[in-house]
Amino acid sequence: MATMKKTVARTARMPKADVIEMFTRLRELNPHPRTELEYSSPFELLVAVTLSAQATDVGVNKATRKLFPVANTPQAILALGEDGLKKYIATIGLYNAKAKNVIAACAMLVEQHGGEVPRDRAALEALPGVGRKTANVVLNTAFGEPVMAVDTHIFRVSNRTGLAPGKDVRAVEDLLVKVIPAEFLLDAHHWLILHGRYVCKARKPDCPQCVIRDLCRFKEKTAA
């Protein structure tokens, strides 16, 4: 997931009725959205999200399909050691730094949390390599918390559509939590990231195939 640049929000805000309609349509299109990262436990998700920084989910999944059958607990990854871990994730960008962070995080999980992933933002953010976005992904996806993790796709969709215009990631996150109705908030992260990844793409959004085209405030919609 690439680092987001700050932008000046110029798009008009989407009215509440249109926000409800937007998520109603996204839910109809995909009633049970899921992350594309492959995992079977909160710890596996934590590792996968940590590895996904400035990398694709496809690339992370290729690596973790080999790693997790061998080591999918903090104790098992610690037993691999940093060099052993690198052998499994060497195809992922920034793998040296990521291996160092994952090993350090595993040590903290064992020493401070009994080897379990904490269901607490502050405790998660205290782990090496885990920032607010990663913590939000784990809280939302693994523990069902109604929080919003804003990545490049969600930042772009929120600003383009007028759903939650903001000049930086935190401004967008705070506004999304405020404007998205409670009934949609748990799954909103997945709907928005998938919409940004496959429809509202960075270079050429696929506006003709967009189910919320008529609700979107983006002035430079693409033609068929």
C-alpha positions in Angstrom: 0.0 0.0 0.0 1.7 3.2 -1.2 2.1 6.3 1.0 -0.5 8.9 0.4 0.3 12.4 -0.6 -1.6 15.3 0.9 -4.1 16.8 -1.4 -6.4 19.8 -1.2 -10.0 18.7 -1.1 -12.2 20.6 -3.6 -15.0 18.1 -4.2 -18.4 19.0 -2.9 -19.7 16.9 0.0 -22.1 14.1 -0.8 -25.6 14.6 0.8 -26.6 12.1 3.5 -29.3 10.6 1.3 -26.7 9.9 -1.4 -24.3 8.4 1.1 -27.0 5.9 2.2 -27.8 5.1 -1.4 -24.1 4.7 -2.3 -23.6 2.0 0.4 -26.9 0.4 -0.3 -25.8 -0.2 -3.9 -22.3 -1.4 -2.9 -23.8 -3.8 -0.4 -26.2 -5.2 -3.0 -23.3 -5.7 -5.4 -21.2 -7.4 -2.7 -23.2 -8.4 0.4 -20.3 -10.0 2.3 -17.0 -8.2 1.4 -13.7 -9.5 2.6 -10.1 -8.5 2.5 -8.1 -10.0 -0.4 -5.3 -10.8 2.0 -5.3 -14.4 3.0 -5.3 -15.2 6.7 -6.9 -17.6 9.2 -6.2 -15.8 12.5 -5.7 -12.3 13.9 -2.0 -12.9 14.0 -1.8 -14.0 10.4 -3.8 -10.9 9.4 -1.5 -8.7 11.4 1.6 -10.1 9.7 -0.1 -9.9 6.2 -1.1 -6.3 6.7 2.4 -5.4 8.0 3.9 -7.0 4.9 1.4 -5.2 2.6 2.9 -1.8 3.0 4.0 -0.6 -0.4 3.2 -4.0 -1.8 0.3 -5.7 -3.5 -2.1 -8.1 -1.7 -1.3 -10.6 -4.5 2.4 -10.5 -3.7 1.9 -10.8 0.0 -0.4 -13.8 -0.5 2.2 -15.6 -2.6 4.7 -15.2 0.3 2.4 -16.0 3.2 1.1 -19.2 1.4 4.6 -20.5 2.0 5.3 -18.8 5.3 2.1 -19.6 7.3 2.1 -23.4 6.9 5.6 -23.3 8.5 5.2 -20.5 11.0 1.9 -18.8 11.8 2.3 -17.9 15.5 4.6 -15.3 17.2 6.6 -18.1 18.8 7.1 -20.0 15.5 8.2 -16.9 13.6 10.6 -16.0 16.4 12.0 -19.6 16.0 12.7 -18.8 12.3 14.7 -15.8 13.2 15.1 -12.7 11.1 17.2 -14.4 8.4 14.9 -17.3 8.3 11.9 -15.1 7.9 13.5 -13.1 5.1 13.7 -16.3 3.0 10.0 -16.4 2.9 9.3 -12.7 2.2 12.2 -11.8 0.0 9.9 -11.2 -3.0 8.1 -8.4 -1.1 9.3 -4.8 -1.2 11.2 -3.5 1.8 11.5 -7.1 3.1 14.6 -6.4 5.2 12.9 -3.7 7.3 9.6 -5.7 7.4 11.4 -8.8 8.7 13.0 -6.8 11.4 9.7 -5.3 12.4 7.8 -8.6 12.4 10.4 -10.3 14.5 10.3 -7.4 17.0 6.5 -7.4 17.0 6.4 -11.1 17.7 8.8 -10.7 20.6 6.5 -8.0 22.1 3.4 -10.2 21.6 5.0 -13.0 23.4 6.5 -10.9 26.2 3.6 -8.6 26.8 0.4 -10.2 25.4 0.9 -14.0 25.9 1.4 -14.5 22.2 -2.0 -13.1 21.4 -2.9 -10.1 19.2 -4.4 -7.4 21.5 -7.8 -6.0 20.7 -6.7 -2.5 21.6 -5.6 0.3 19.4 -2.8 1.6 21.6 -1.4 -1.8 22.2 -1.4 -2.6 18.5 0.2 0.7 17.5 2.9 0.1 20.1 4.1 -2.9 18.0 7.0 -2.3 15.6 5.8 -1.7 12.0 2.2 -1.2 13.1 0.7 2.3 12.5 -2.8 3.6 12.8 -4.0 2.1 9.4 -2.7 -1.4 10.2 -4.2 -1.3 13.6 -7.5 -0.2 12.1 -7.4 -3.1 9.6 -6.8 -5.6 12.4 -9.5 -4.1 14.7 -12.1 -4.0 11.8 -11.3 -7.3 10.0 -10.2 -9.6 12.8 -12.2 -8.2 15.7 -15.3 -6.7 14.0 -14.7 -3.1 15.3 -16.5 -0.4 13.3 -13.3 1.6 12.5 -12.0 2.8 9.2 -8.6 2.1 7.8 -7.8 4.6 5.1 -5.3 3.5 2.4 -4.6 5.1 -1.0 -7.7 3.6 -2.6 -10.1 4.8 0.2 -8.4 8.2 0.3 -8.9 8.6 -3.5 -12.6 7.4 -3.5 -13.5 9.5 -0.5 -12.2 12.6 -2.2 -13.3 12.0 -5.7 -16.9 11.0 -4.9 -17.4 13.7 -2.2 -18.1 11.0 0.4 -15.5 12.4 2.8 -13.2 15.0 1.2 -10.1 15.7 3.3 -6.6 17.0 2.9 -4.9 14.1 4.7 -5.6 10.5 5.8 -6.7 11.3 9.3 -9.1 14.0 8.2 -10.7 11.5 5.7 -10.8 8.7 8.4 -12.5 11.0 10.9 -15.1 12.2 8.4 -15.8 8.7 7.1 -16.6 7.5 10.6 -18.9 10.5 11.0 -20.9 10.3 7.7 -21.2 6.6 7.1 -24.4 5.2 8.7 -23.8 2.6 11.5 -25.4 -0.2 9.5 -22.7 0.1 6.8 -19.7 1.0 8.9 -18.4 -2.5 9.6 -18.0 -3.4 6.0 -17.4 0.1 4.5 -13.6 -0.3 4.5 -13.8 -3.4 2.2 -16.4 -1.9 -0.1 -14.4 1.3 -0.6 -11.0 -0.3 -1.0 -12.4 -2.8 -3.6 -14.2 0.0 -5.4 -11.0 2.0 -5.6 -8.9 -1.0 -6.6 -11.1 -2.2 -9.5 -13.4 0.7 -10.5 -12.3 4.1 -9.2 -8.8 3.5 -10.3 -6.1 6.2 -10.0 -5.1 6.8 -13.6 -8.3 6.0 -15.4 -11.4 5.4 -13.3 -13.9 3.1 -15.0 -16.8 5.5 -14.6 -19.1 3.8 -17.2 -19.1 0.6 -15.1 -19.5 2.4 -11.8 -22.7 1.7 -9.8 -22.5 5.0 -8.1 -21.7 7.2 -11.1 -24.8 9.3 -10.7 -24.1 10.0 -7.0 -20.4 10.8 -7.5 -19.2 14.4 -7.4 -16.1 13.8 -9.5 -16.1 16.3 -12.3 -13.7 14.5 -14.6 -15.7 11.3 -15.1 -14.4 9.1 -18.0 -16.6 8.3 -21.0 -17.3 4.8 -22.3 
